[in-house]
Amino acid sequence: MNQTHVTAELPIPTTRKLQWREYEVQVGLYKHYMDMLMKVNAFFYIITGGILSFYFVNYGKPFVRYALLFPILMSFVLGATFFYAASKWKIVVKIMREALDSLDLVKAPDAQILYILLRTSALIFLIVGVSMCVLFLYPLR
């Protein structure tokens, strides 16, 4: 009779499994944050570009400048949100480092890039918002 022998693997201690799971969750969250950052940026610039195109095509018509209010509001809200998220960056790094240390791992995803992208995006959102406020308050003649 031909039997295959299955070697039993040593069970991973429960605390180690939990640590691995926590590390996987943190890396997954990091990936999710990066993905959301890119999607929100794309959404913002698509909407803002469309509204600015509408504004310049219909320039001079009454009330057309009020179309700028939505991207102005969106830019200030997103800028503030991204600055806030960047301020919480140290917590994410701390949790990832604790998981690395407890698992005796050497490398982790570079969380610095997320911080830089959040700060840069927030700054650009605010610059775009201020620029559109100037355009709203002082229309082209």
C-alpha positions as CSV (number, residue, x, y, z in Angstrom):
1,M,0.0,0.0,0.0
2,N,1.4,3.4,-1.0
3,Q,0.9,6.0,1.6
4,T,2.2,9.5,1.6
5,H,3.7,10.7,4.7
6,V,2.7,14.2,5.8
7,T,5.2,15.9,8.0
8,A,3.7,17.8,10.8
9,E,4.7,21.4,11.1
10,L,5.4,22.8,14.5
11,P,2.5,24.9,15.6
12,I,3.2,28.6,15.8
13,P,2.5,29.9,19.3
14,T,-0.7,31.8,19.5
15,T,1.0,35.1,20.5
16,R,3.3,34.9,17.5
17,K,0.3,34.3,15.2
18,L,-1.4,37.4,16.7
19,Q,1.8,39.4,16.1
20,W,2.0,38.3,12.5
21,R,-1.7,39.1,12.0
22,E,-1.2,42.5,13.5
23,Y,1.8,43.1,11.3
24,E,-0.2,42.0,8.2
25,V,-3.1,44.3,9.2
26,Q,-0.7,47.3,9.6
27,V,0.9,46.7,6.2
28,G,-2.5,46.3,4.7
29,L,-3.7,49.5,6.2
30,Y,-0.5,51.2,4.9
31,K,-1.3,50.0,1.4
32,H,-4.9,51.0,1.7
33,Y,-3.9,54.5,2.8
34,M,-1.6,54.9,-0.1
35,D,-4.3,53.7,-2.5
36,M,-6.8,56.1,-1.0
37,L,-4.4,59.0,-1.2
38,M,-3.9,58.5,-4.9
39,K,-7.6,58.0,-5.6
40,V,-8.6,61.2,-3.6
41,N,-6.0,63.2,-5.4
42,A,-7.2,61.9,-8.8
43,F,-10.8,62.6,-7.9
44,F,-10.0,66.2,-6.7
45,Y,-8.0,67.1,-9.8
46,I,-10.6,65.6,-12.2
47,I,-13.5,67.5,-10.5
48,T,-11.5,70.7,-10.1
49,G,-10.2,70.6,-13.7
50,G,-13.8,70.0,-15.0
51,I,-15.2,72.9,-13.0
52,L,-12.3,75.3,-14.0
53,S,-12.9,74.3,-17.7
54,F,-16.6,75.1,-17.3
55,Y,-15.7,78.4,-15.6
56,F,-13.3,79.6,-18.3
57,V,-15.6,78.5,-21.2
58,N,-18.5,80.3,-19.6
59,Y,-16.6,83.3,-18.3
60,G,-18.5,86.5,-18.2
61,K,-21.9,84.8,-17.7
62,P,-23.8,85.8,-14.6
63,F,-23.2,83.5,-11.5
64,V,-20.7,81.3,-13.3
65,R,-18.0,82.1,-10.7
66,Y,-20.2,80.4,-8.0
67,A,-19.2,77.1,-9.7
68,L,-15.8,77.6,-8.0
69,L,-17.3,77.3,-4.5
70,F,-17.4,73.5,-4.6
71,P,-13.7,72.9,-5.5
72,I,-12.7,75.7,-3.1
73,L,-14.5,74.0,-0.2
74,M,-13.2,70.6,-1.3
75,S,-9.6,71.8,-1.5
76,F,-9.7,73.3,2.1
77,V,-11.4,70.3,3.6
78,L,-9.0,67.8,1.9
79,G,-6.0,70.0,2.7
80,A,-7.0,70.1,6.4
81,T,-7.8,66.3,6.4
82,F,-4.4,65.4,4.8
83,F,-2.5,67.6,7.3
84,Y,-4.3,65.9,10.1
85,A,-3.6,62.5,8.7
86,A,0.1,63.4,8.3
87,S,0.2,64.5,12.0
88,K,-1.0,60.9,12.9
89,W,1.8,59.3,10.8
90,K,4.0,58.7,13.9
91,I,1.4,56.4,15.4
92,V,1.4,54.2,12.3
93,V,5.2,54.0,12.3
94,K,5.3,53.2,16.0
95,I,2.8,50.3,15.6
96,M,4.7,49.0,12.6
97,R,8.1,49.2,14.4
98,E,6.6,47.4,17.5
99,A,5.3,44.6,15.2
100,L,8.7,44.4,13.5
101,D,10.6,44.2,16.8
102,S,8.3,41.6,18.3
103,L,8.6,39.4,15.1
104,D,12.4,39.9,14.9
105,L,12.1,41.3,11.4
106,V,14.5,43.7,9.9
107,K,12.7,45.7,7.2
108,A,9.3,47.4,7.0
109,P,7.6,49.3,4.3
110,D,8.9,52.9,4.1
111,A,6.2,54.8,5.9
112,Q,8.1,58.1,5.2
113,I,6.7,58.3,1.7
114,L,3.1,58.2,2.9
115,Y,3.9,61.2,5.2
116,I,5.6,63.1,2.4
117,L,2.7,62.5,0.0
118,L,0.1,63.5,2.6
119,R,1.9,66.7,3.4
120,T,2.6,67.6,-0.2
121,S,-0.9,66.9,-1.3
122,A,-2.3,68.9,1.6
123,L,-0.1,71.9,0.7
124,I,-1.1,71.7,-3.0
125,F,-4.8,71.4,-2.0
126,L,-4.5,74.6,0.0
127,I,-2.6,76.5,-2.7
128,V,-5.2,75.5,-5.2
129,G,-8.0,76.6,-2.8
130,V,-6.4,80.0,-2.2
131,S,-5.8,80.4,-5.9
132,M,-9.5,79.7,-6.7
133,C,-10.6,82.0,-3.9
134,V,-8.6,84.8,-5.6
135,L,-10.2,83.9,-8.9
136,F,-13.6,83.9,-7.2
137,L,-13.1,87.2,-5.4
138,Y,-11.3,89.0,-8.2
139,P,-12.6,87.6,-11.5
140,L,-10.7,88.2,-14.7
141,R,-11.7,91.2,-16.6
